[in-house]
């Protein structure tokens, strides 16, 4: 068979294939119930022997603030969905979590400023 006429098959490691991102092949992305129950091989990445991973540099303050706000927003969104026993977030939920994160961090900054002022 000519290479041009050969049918295309997805590579087994592509994440867009159903179930490969859950760690078990044949797992439905919606219910999480294994269809075949065959584990997908995952090889942990380790640095080469003798080499050390690069030391993490601290983030600039502005980037650290954005990262903290994003983490807090994600935690608030997860808590909101957990309390309401839902698995999908709407745009309103995401905007509410972002607004709450902004407000909580602003209040925290205000408390720190008042505690350090004479």
N, C-alpha and C positions, 0 to 999 in steps of 0.2 A: 504494500500500500504506500502510496506517495505521501510524504510529510504534509503536503498541502491539503490532502483529502482526509487526513486522520482526524477523527472526532476529538474535540477538546475535552479534557477532563480537568476538574479543579485539582490543584495540589492539595494533598491531605492536611497540610498545616495552615491553610488559609482560614482565617478566623470568621469569614463571612459564611462558611458552611454551617449549617444548623448543628448546634450542640458542641462545637469545638471550643467555645469560650467558657463552658461550664466545667470542663475537666473530665467529662464523661461523654463518650461518643454516643450519639443517638438520643441525647437528652433534649426534651422539648424545652424551648426557651421560655414558654409561658408557665407550664406547670412544674417543671423541674423533675418530672418523673422519668427515670431511665427507660429507654426503649430496649436497648440491647444490654446495657450494663457493662460494656467493655470500657475499661479505663483508658484514657488517652495518655500516652507517655509524655511526661514533662521532665525535662532535664534542667536542674537548677544551674544558673550561671555562676561560675566561680572564677575569680581572677586567676591568672596563670601563676604557677608556683614561683615564689620569690618576688612577685610584684605586689605592691600594696595598692588598695584603692585610693584614689586621690582624696585628700582631706577636704571636707566640705567647708567652703568659705561662707561666712555669714552674709545674709542677704542685705542689700541696702534697706534703710528704714522704710522707704516708700513701698518697696516691693514686699517687705515683710508685713506691712499693714494690709496690703491687698490680699496677701496669702492668708493672713489671720481672718480677715473678713470673709473670704471665700470658704475657708474651713468652717467657720461659725455658721455661715449661711447654709452650707450643706448639712451640717448637724441639725440645725433647726428644721430644715425641710424634711430630713429623715424622721425627726421626732414628730413633726406634724402629720406625716403620712402614717406613722406607727400608731399615734393616738386615734386617728380616724380610721384605722385598719384598712388603708388603701395601699395599692401597689404602684399606682401611676400618679404623677404630679401634673397639675395643670399649670398654665402660665401664671395664673393668679397665685397659686401656691408658691411658685418660685419667686415672684415679685414680693409676696408677703414675707418670705424667709429672708430675702435681701433687705427689705425695709427693717425688719426686726433686728437683723445683724448690725445694720448701720446704727440703729437707735441704741442697742445694747453697748456697742463699742463707744459711742459718743457719751453715754452715761458713765461708762467706766473711765474714760478720759477725764470727764468732769470731776468724778470722785477723786481721782489721783491728783488733779490740779488743786482741788480744795484741801486735800490732805497735806500737800507740800507747801501751800501758801501760808505765810505768817499770820 
